[in-house]
Amino acid sequence: MSHCLALRARSAVRSSVTVVAVLAVLAPAMMAATKRQPHRFPVRVSYDGSYLVDAVNRPFFINGDAGWSLIVQLSRDQAQTYIDDRAAKGFNAILVNLIDHAYGDLAPANRDGQRPFLEDGRFDTPNEAYFAHADWIIAQAEQRGMLVLLAPLYLGFDCGPDGWCAEAKSSSYDALRAYGHYLRQRFAAHSNIVWVVGGDADVRAHGMTGRLRAFAESLIDRRSARLVTAHNQRGQAAMDVWNALNTDRWLNLNNVYTGRLTYPKALEQSGWPGRQPLFLIESNYENEQDSTPRSLRSQAYWAVLSGALAGHVFGNCPIWHFGTSAAKRFCAVSDWVSELNSPGSQSLPLVGRLFSSRRFFKLVPDRNHSVIIDGVGSGADYAAAAYAPDGTLIIIYLPSGRSVRVDLSRVGNSRAKVWWFDPRTGSSTLVGAFPTDVPRSFSTPTDDDWVLVVDRDSLNLPAPGLPDTP
């Protein structure tokens, strides 16, 4: 899995347009989140195949957190602390290993010493006591309205010893099918599961394609329309491996797994004809790989505005492994409880809050830079933009302070209402309403990263970040 943080707010306010209103400061994230109606499971693919919806057809945006070792490392009280915190902050999904080979203090056993298989490495000998505990964890998430992205057979980095690759390689096809069939029946009652096949490895390079396909096909009851994605190696999308030839029909949810720059891969995948819903499953983690609060935000906004309309997953070290001794090399921080209030933990839930306050599912990436006429930038300074073809919305993420020239005609032929959304705090500032007949320049309020939201004025929408727009 990808093992993947210095907030600086400056006071200088610059603007090349008249600031008509400067105070549309929103309530804290938790308060806004409580006003939303909870989603109903199961989550499924939208009618046009580009985003996710819940059981009553409400657009669903994955606002996820990586809690890989949740099932093996934490007691029930600790697990409730974690799930309650993430739900209260606005996360609505968690990425978890069902069976963990290395990153628990007693792995592969859970906190109570229960091992996943009665015979180690024998996938056809599941230990009901172990999976009953996993069932309890999934139920706790379900009760709090949280999706569980559940990896049932994590292979390990490059098929290494931190995963189950060696055991899967030596296993028979029948044993893997039996394991998949057991899981399908054992967790059939939970409507909040998205299966995540594989983990941190390109199965083609390790001769694992046939075995993983047999496992995945036995795991899926196609009548249930349960969502299934795949976790490959960094730099790959799920569809790069499994659906390239359209033969793996069990895969119905695509994702990208990247490093710091998320937009190139997201743009590539969202541009495929006949695409599946796309989300960012992993990128760099907080406290790892020289990440900063700004870089963590950039990863998420870039991906979504480049076509990952199904959402994103945030990761923090040590939260992903919950302080297990086997994973301490990944970051110097060991107290996962204090990290629940890390800068990333505070600001990344705001991604979902912003997009869910607008009709994000209508957005298409500004591939040809026709929205941002000047100020796009490149590399880590790339400004990502997306617009709704029906002329209702533009959203632009600027990773650094600058002036950008924007073609407002994308929101119709009358007037555009323009807002600055602060991705650090969730507050919004109304800039004003402007004619759309000529491009206009807008300068970020400070030298930090900002989100520019442009609405069609006649829609009279509330400030970005307020509960779901009809």
N, C-alpha and C positions, 0 to 999 in steps of 0.2 A: 504494500500500500504506500501511497505517497506520504513521506514524512516531512512532512513539510514543517516583524512586527516592528511610532513615535509620533504621537499626535502633536502637531504644531499648528495652532490657529493664529493667524496674523490679523491685525486689526485694520489694516489699510483697506478701504473700500474704493474700488474703481468701477466706473461704469461709463460707457459711451452712449447710453440712453438715459432718459429721465427716469428716475426711480419714482414711480407713482405711489407705491405703498411698500413699506419696509417691515411691517410687522404682521406676518401670518404665521406666528410660531405655534407649532402644534403641541398637543399634550405628549407626555412621555410615551415611548413605544408600547409599554405594557398596557397603558390605559386605552390607547387606540386599538390594540389587538383585542381587548375584551369586548369592544363594541361590535366586532364582526360576528356574524352568525357562523357557528362551527361548520366545517365541511362534513359531508356524509360520505362514508366509504361504501363501496370500493371506488377507487380512482381508475379512470379508463381513458382511452384515446378519444380526442374530439372527432366530430364528424368529418373534418377536413384533414385529419391526421397530423396537425402541426403543433398541438398543445394538449394539455390534460384537462379533464373535467371530473367533477365528483359525481356521486350517485344521482344528484338532482340537476346535473348539467351545468353547475357553476364552474367557471374556469379555476383550475387548481395550479398554483405556482409552488414548486418545491423550494422551500427555504430550509435547507438541511444542515445538520451538524454531524460530524464524524465522531462516532462513539464505538469504534471497532471492537474494543475488548469489554464492552458492557456486560455481556452475558457471562463471561468467565471470571472477571476480575472483581466485580462488586457484590456486596451483600444486598439483600432486598431493600433495606433501609437506604443504603447508599444509592442504589439504582433509582429509587423513588425521588431522592434528592436531585439527582441529575435530570431525570425526565421532567420533574416539576419545574426546575429552573429553566430548562430549554423551552418548554411550552409557554411559560410565563413571559419569556423574552420575545416570543414570536416565531421561534423555530417550529416547523410543522412536520419535520422528517428527521430520522436519525439513520446513519449508515453503520451497520453492525455485522460482525462475524457471528454466524450461528455456531460454528465450531472453530476454536482458536488453537493453532498449533504451538505458538511460541509466546504470545504477548499477554500472558496472564501469569501470576506468580506460581500457580499450580498447573498451568496449561500442560496438556489439553484438558485437564479437569477444571471444573468451576470452583468457586470460593468454598463450596461445601465438600470438595473432593470427589464429586461425581464426574466420571469420564463419559465422553459421548458414545463410546462403543464398548460393548462387553468384552470384546477382544480388540486390542489396540490395532488400528489400521484396517479392521474388517468392517467395511461400510454396511454390510448386511447384518450386523449385530448391534443395532442401536440400543442405547441404554435409556429406557423410558424415564428414569428419574432425572437424568440430565436434560432431556428434551421437555420434561414437565416444567423445569425451572425456566427454560427458554420461553416456553409458552406463557408463563406468568409475566415475564418481561414484556413480551409482545402485547399482552392484554393491558398492561399498565400504560403503554404508549397509546393503544387504541382508545382507552378510556379518556385520554387527554387530547384526542383528535390528532394524533401523530402517525404519519406513515413510517413504516419500517422498511428500509432498503436492506434486505437480508441476504448475506453472502453465505450459502450453505456449504461451499467447498472452495475456500480460499487456497489458491495454489502456492502463493509465496513469491517474493521478488525474484523474477527470472527463474521461476520454478525451483527456488532454493529451500533451505531447511526451515524457514519461518512459516512455511505453508504445507499443504497436504499433497504436494505434487508427487513425491516419491511413492506415497501410499496409493495414490490414484493410478500411477503408472503400473504398479505391481498388482493392482486389483483387476478382477475379471469384469467384463462388461455386465454380466448378470448381477454382480454384487453392487455395482454403481447404479444399475437400474432399480435394484431392490431398495437402495438408499433413497433414490429419488421418489419412488413410489411411496415409501414410508413417510417422507416429508410432506408429500402432496396430501396424504390422508390425515397426517398428524396435525397439520396446521390449516386444514380446510376451513375451519370455523372462523378464522381471522380474515377480515376483509381489508386490513390495512397493510398487507405485505406486498412488496415488490421484490421479486427474486433477482439476485445479482449473481450471475453465473461466472465462475472463474475468479481471478484476482491477481493483478500485478505480473502477468505473464502472457506472452503470445503463444497460445497453445500450438500453433502451427510449427513453431521453431522447436518444440519439445515433443513432438509426436503425440500430442494429447487431444487432437481434434475429434477423433472418433469416440474416445471415452467420454469426453465432456459433452458431446452431442447426445450420446446415448443417455447420459445422466439428465441432461436438460429436457429431453423429450419425455422421460419418465416422470419428471418433476411437474410437468405442466398438464393440467386438465383444460384443454382448449375450450371446453364448454363454459368455463368460468370466466374467460376473458381476463385472467389475472395478468398484470403487467410483469414483463420479464426483460431485463437488460443484461449486459455483460461488462465485466471489468477486465480489461486487457492490460498491456504494458503501457507505461507512460508514453505519450505521443500518439496513442491510438484512440480511435473511437470504437464503440461496440460493433458498429456495422463494418468497420474495416476488416474484421476477422470473420464474423459470423454470418453476415447477410450480404456479403459482397456478390455472391452468385444467386441470391434470393432463394437459397435452399433451406435456410434455417428459419422456418416460419414460426418457431416458438419465440423468436426475438421480436418484440413489438415496441420497444422503447430504446432509443439511441442515447448515447452520452459521449462526452469527450473527457479525456484524462490528460491533462497538460501540465506544463511548468508555469512560469511567471506570466508569459504572454498567452492568454487564452483565446484571443480573437481570431488568429489565423485558422486554427483547427475548427472553431465554431463556424466561421464563414464557409469553410470548405464543406462541412457536413450539412449545414442548413441550405446549401445550394444544390444538393442532390435532387433530381426529379424523383417523385414518389417517396419523399423523405418521411421519416418517423419523427415523433416528438423528440426533442433534443434537450439535454441538460448537462451542466458541468458537474461531473461526479467527483473529481479531485483536481486540485492544483497545488500550489505551495501552501504549507501550513504555518500558522502563527507560532512564533518562537523557533522556527526552523528555516534554513536556507535563506537567511538574511531578509526574511519577510518584514514588512513594516505595516502599520495600520492602513496606510494608503495603498500599498501594493496589494493587500488582501481585498480591499474594496474594488480596486481596479480589476482584479481577476474576475470578480462576479459580474460587475456592470458590463465589462467588455463582452463576456460570454453571452449574456442575455441579449444585449443590443446587437450581437452578431448572429442571432438566430436561435439561441438556447432558450426558447420560450417555455420549456418545462421547468426551468429554474436552475438552482445551484446548490452545492454542498460546501460548507465552510469547515475547516479543520484547525484544531489547536493541539499543540503538544504542551503538556502531557494529557489533555483531556481524552484524546483518541485512545490512549492505552491505560488511563486512570492510574498513572504512577507505578506501573509494574517495573520491577527491577530489570527485567530483560530488555526494556525499551528505553532506559535512561540515557543511552548514548545519543538519542535523537535530539534531545534538548536539555539544557542545564536546569530547567524548571521541573520540580517534582510534585508540587502541591496542586493537584487538579481542582480541588474545591475552590481555591482562591482564583484560579484561572477562569472559573465560571463567569467572572466579572471582568475579564480581560478587555482591552480595547476592541478586539475583533468580535468578542462575544456581545459587546454592546452595539456595535455599528453594523455588523453583517445582517442581523435580522431586519434592519431597515430596508434592505434590498427588496425583500418580499413585500414589505409595507408600502413602498413606493409603487412597485409595478401592480400590486393588487388594487391600488387606488385608481388605476386607469385601465382602459381596455388593452392591456399589454398583448393579448393574444392576436391582435390585429397587426402588430408591428412587423415590418420587414426591414432587414439591414440596409443601410445606405451604402451599398457596395460601390457605387460610382461617384461618391462624394458630391451628390447633387444637392444635398441638404446643407452640409457645411461647405460653403463656397471658399472660405479661407480660414486656416487655423486647424487643419486636421492633425498635423504632427505625424510622428512615426515611432516605431519601437515602443518603449515604455511610456512615451508621451503621446500615444495615439488617442485621438478623440473619436469615440465610437458613437454613431448616430443610427437611429431607426425611426421609421415613420409609418403611419397607417395609410394605406392607399386610398381609403375612403375620405381622406382629408380632415381627420379629426384630431390627430396627435403627432407630435414629434418629441422624442426624448434623446438628449445628447449627454454623454458622460465625458467630462473634461478632467483628465488625471492631474492637471496642474493649472495654475493661474494663467489666463491669457484672454485675448479678445478673439471671438469667432464671428464670422459673417454668415448669416443663416438665411436661406431662401424660405420665407414664411408662406409662400404660396402653397406649400404642401398641406396647409390647413384651410384651404378654400380661398375664395375670392373676396371675403369680407374683412374680418378682423381676427387677430390672433391674441390670445391672452398668454403672457409669458411669466414663468416663475423660475426662481432659483430654489432648488432643493438641496439642503445641506446633508450629505451622506454620513456625516459624523454624528449629528444630533437628531435628524429627522424633522427639523424645522423647515418651513417654506417661506419665501419672501416673494410677494407679488411685485414684478417689475412694471407691468402695465399692459395695456391693450393697444395694438398697433395695426395699421393697415397692412395687408399682405401683398400689395402690388409691387413693392420694392424690397430687396434684401436689406437686412438690418444687422448691425454689429452689437454684440453683447459682451461685456467684460465681467469676468468672475469677481465676486465681492472681495475675495482674498486670494492669496497665492496657493491655497489648498485645492484639493479636488472638489468639483461641484457637478451637479446635474441640472441641466437646463430642460424645463418641461414647457412645451408649447401646445396649448389647447385651441380648438376653434372657439372663439369668444361666445358665440351664440349658444353653446352647450351649457354655459354657466356652471362649470364644474367647481367643486370645492378644492381647497388647496391640496397639492400632491401629498400623499401619505395619510390622508384621512380614510376612514373605512370605505370598503369597496364601492366603486362607482357603478351605478346601474348599467 
